Every structure is written in structure tokens, then in C-alpha cells.
Amino acid sequence: MENKTRRMCFNINGLMGGLIATFLLLGVLVYLTIWAIKVQQANATQEYKLVDEGNIQMISTDNRKHRVLVK
């Protein structure tokens, strides 16, 4: 019996699918890296000042009120 299914190495499930997945993952990696660098640069230019350092608790959700953005 003759095998009528086409088996190509460049179909979407073979080599080409692997290359597409690789380039897609590399694209996501590049995008996230550039985004992280931009976020870091934006936060590095902001300067904060601590207010009332004596009342800062070690474990508290209200510690953000002791930090003030300096403009």
C-alpha cells in the first residue's frame, strides 16, 4: 500500500514550527527586556524622601506614608 501522506521537514509541525516558536519566544524576551529597562530608568530618576523615620514599623502596610516624592 502506498503512503499518501506528505511528510515534509518544513511543515508547521516540523522545523518551521520550531523556528517560529523560537523567534516568537525571543521576540517576547526582547520586548520584556526593553520594557523592564524603561521602567527602571523611569524609577531611577524619581527621588524619594523619608518623613518621620522614627515611627516606621518593621512589618506594616502603612509604611508608604513615610515616603514622599521629591519634585
C-alpha positions as CSV (number, residue, x, y, z in Angstrom):
1,M,0.0,0.0,0.0
2,E,1.3,3.4,-0.9
3,N,1.8,6.1,1.7
4,K,-0.2,9.1,0.5
5,T,0.6,11.4,3.5
6,R,3.1,14.1,2.7
7,R,5.9,14.3,5.1
8,M,7.9,17.5,4.8
9,C,10.5,18.8,7.1
10,F,9.3,22.3,6.5
11,N,5.7,22.0,7.6
12,I,4.3,23.9,10.6
13,N,4.8,20.9,12.9
14,G,8.4,20.3,12.0
15,L,11.4,22.6,11.5
16,M,9.5,25.7,10.5
17,G,7.2,25.3,13.6
18,G,10.3,25.1,15.8
19,L,11.8,28.2,14.2
20,I,8.5,30.2,14.6
21,A,8.2,29.2,18.2
22,T,11.9,30.2,18.8
23,F,11.6,33.6,17.2
24,L,8.3,34.2,19.0
25,L,9.9,33.5,22.3
26,L,12.9,35.6,21.5
27,G,10.6,38.4,20.5
28,V,8.8,38.2,23.8
29,L,12.1,38.2,25.6
30,V,13.3,41.3,23.8
31,Y,10.0,43.1,24.4
32,L,10.0,42.3,28.2
33,T,13.7,43.3,28.5
34,I,13.2,46.7,26.8
35,W,10.1,47.3,28.9
36,A,12.0,46.4,32.1
37,I,14.8,48.8,31.2
38,K,12.4,51.7,30.5
39,V,10.6,51.0,33.9
40,Q,14.0,51.0,35.7
41,Q,15.1,54.3,34.0
42,A,11.8,56.0,34.9
43,N,12.0,54.9,38.5
44,A,15.7,55.7,38.8
45,T,15.0,59.4,38.1
46,Q,12.5,59.8,40.9
47,E,13.8,60.8,44.2
48,Y,12.1,60.0,47.5
49,K,12.5,61.5,50.9
50,L,11.7,59.7,54.2
51,V,9.4,61.6,56.6
52,D,9.2,60.7,60.3
53,E,11.7,57.9,60.2
54,G,11.3,57.1,63.9
55,N,7.8,55.8,63.5
56,I,8.5,53.3,60.6
57,Q,7.4,49.8,61.6
58,M,9.2,46.7,60.5
59,I,6.1,44.9,59.3
60,S,3.4,47.4,58.3
61,T,1.3,48.3,55.3
62,D,1.2,51.9,56.3
63,N,5.0,52.5,55.7
64,R,4.3,54.1,52.3
65,K,3.0,57.2,54.1
66,H,6.6,57.8,55.3
67,R,7.9,58.1,51.7
68,V,7.3,61.3,49.8
69,L,8.2,62.0,46.2
70,V,10.6,65.0,45.9
71,K,9.8,67.1,42.8
